[in-house]
Amino acid sequence: MDDPAAVAGQLPRVAGYLAGLAVLGARLRARGTGWFGALGLRRPVAGDALAVALGVFAVAGLRALTYAYLAAIGAGAHVQTGLEGFRVVNWAGVIVAVFVAAALAPVAEEVFFRGVAFKALEARTTPLRAAFGSGALFAFARLDVALFPFFVLYGTMLALLYRRTNNLWVPILVRGIFDGATTAALVWLDISVR
């Protein structure tokens, strides 16, 4: 994608996420299972808010370690795959990019990687192996060799948060807060550099 902050650049992602959610929803309905019960989407409770806060804090720490890791391997200027051409062209594109990063991607990806993949793996192996496996799938989907270890740990941590709270909203909110803030920072950096 040439410009991740352009509306046209986001449309394939939006279409892919919506199509994936539609297929999953149809499969769950065909099995007679509702979205919420099958995936662990339940109303957050007070303990979930603490888990979200700790998750965001842990991801920020993991991000700091990732910067040190990238510097150590000589890739300190590495930009995540797919964001290399990020620039603010118009505010409609910015709004769509932030919406995708803070809402649509966290919901769609967490439903798949934690709600489906982690649960399927957990039924066949130990919870820690299942968390690591869903984290590895999450990292592989990013197609970013330099950041692969970061995304494995990020995905593993999200799966462990999900298992601990038994609420898929927890990893969704961690992703929404962190990824939304990261995209907003990209917008701010692009505007301030001009």
N, C-alpha and C positions, 0 to 999 in steps of 0.2 A: 504494500500500500504506500503510495507516494506521500500522502499527507494524512496522518492519523487524526488531525484536528479538523479535517474537512468533512462535511456531511456525507459527500459521496464516498469518501474513504471509510466511513463507519457503516454504511448500508450493508455490505456483505456480512460483517460481524453481527449486526442487529438481526438480519434475516436468518443467519445460521443459528444464533441463540434462540430465537423465537421458534424456528422449525424444530430444533432439538427438544425444547420444552413441550411443543405440541405433540410430537411423537411420544415422548415419555408420558405425558398426560393421557393420551389415547390408550397406551399400553396399560397404565394403572387402572383406568376406567374399565377396560376390557377384562381385567382380572378381578373387578369388583372392589378394588382398593382405592380409597380416596387419596388425594395428594398429601394431605396433612398427616394422616396416620402412617402411611407407608414410608414417608421420608423423614419423619421426626420433626416436622414443622409444628411447633406448638407455641402457645403464648409465652413470651419470655417472663421469667420471674426475677426477683431481686438478685439471686445468685448468678443469673445469666449476665446481668449488667457488669458484675465484677469480673466474670470470665471474659467478656468482651474487652473490658479495660485492660486486663492482664494480657490478653491476646494482642491488642494493639501495641502495648508496651514491649512485648516479646518480639513482635515483628520489627519494630523500630530498632531494637537491639540486634536482631538478626541482620537487618539492613546495614547497620554500622559495621558488623563483622564482615559483611559481604564487600563493603568498600575496601576494607583492609585486605581481604583475600584478593580482590581484583588488582589492587596495587602490588601485592606480593607476586602475582603471576605476570606483572607487566601489562595489565589491561585496565589501568586506572581510568582511561577515557572511554571505556566500553559503555555503549548505550544499549538498553534492552532491545532485543530483536522486535521489529515492528514499530519502534518509536524513534528510529534514526532520523526521519524526516519531519518530526513534529514541529509544526509552526502554526501560529494563529493567523488564519486567513480571514475568518469572519466569526462573529460571535455565535451565529447559529451552529457552526461546526464545533465551537468550544462547548456549547451547551450539550450537544449530542455526545461529544467525547467524554465529558464529565458524567453524563447520565449513564453511558455504557460502562464506564469504569467504576462508578460508585453504586450502580443499581443493577443493571441488566446482566453484566458479566458475573458479578458475585452470585446472583441468584441462579443463573443458568449453570455456571461452572460448579458451584457448591452442590446443587441438586445432583449433577452428574458425578463429580469426583468424590464427594462425601456421601450423599444420599443414596447413590447407586453403587459406585465402584467400591468404596470403603465397606459398605454393608455387605456386599457380595463377597469380598475378600475376608471380612471378619467371620462370615459363616463357615469359611473353609480353613482358617488359620488363626493364629493368636492375634489379639487386638493390636499389639505393637507392630507385627509384621503387616497386618492389614493397613495400618496407618502409614507405614513406610511405603507399601506398595501403591496406595492411592497417591501418596506424595510423589513417587517416581512417575506415575502416569501424568500427574499434574505438571511436573517438570518437563517431561518428554513432549507434552502438547505445546510447550512454549517455544520449542525449536531454538533454544539459545544455549549453546555449549558452555560458554563462559559462566552463565548464571545457573546452570543446571543444579549444582549443589545447593544454592540458595533456595531454588524453587522446590527441591526435594524436601528440605527442612521446613519451608513455609507450608507446603501441603501436608506434611506429616504432623506439624503442630496444629493445623486446622482440623485434621482428623481426630487428634487426641482431644481437642477442645469439644468437638462434636460428641465424641464418646463419653467424655466426662459429664457434659451437661445434658446429653440426650436431646438436644435441641439444635436443629439445623440452622436456626436463625443466628446462633452464636457465630459460627464461621462466616456466614453471609455478612453479618454486621462488621466483623473484624475486617473482612475484605473490602466492604463498602467504604468504611472509614479510611483504611490505609490506602487503598488503591485510588479512591476519590481524592484524598489529600495529595497523593503523588501526582495525579493528573493536574490538579489545581496548581501544584508547584511548577509543573512543566509549563503551564500557561503563563504563570507569573514570570518565570525565568525567560521565556521567549519574548514577552512584552518588555521586560526590563533590559534585555540585551540590545533591543533595537534602538 
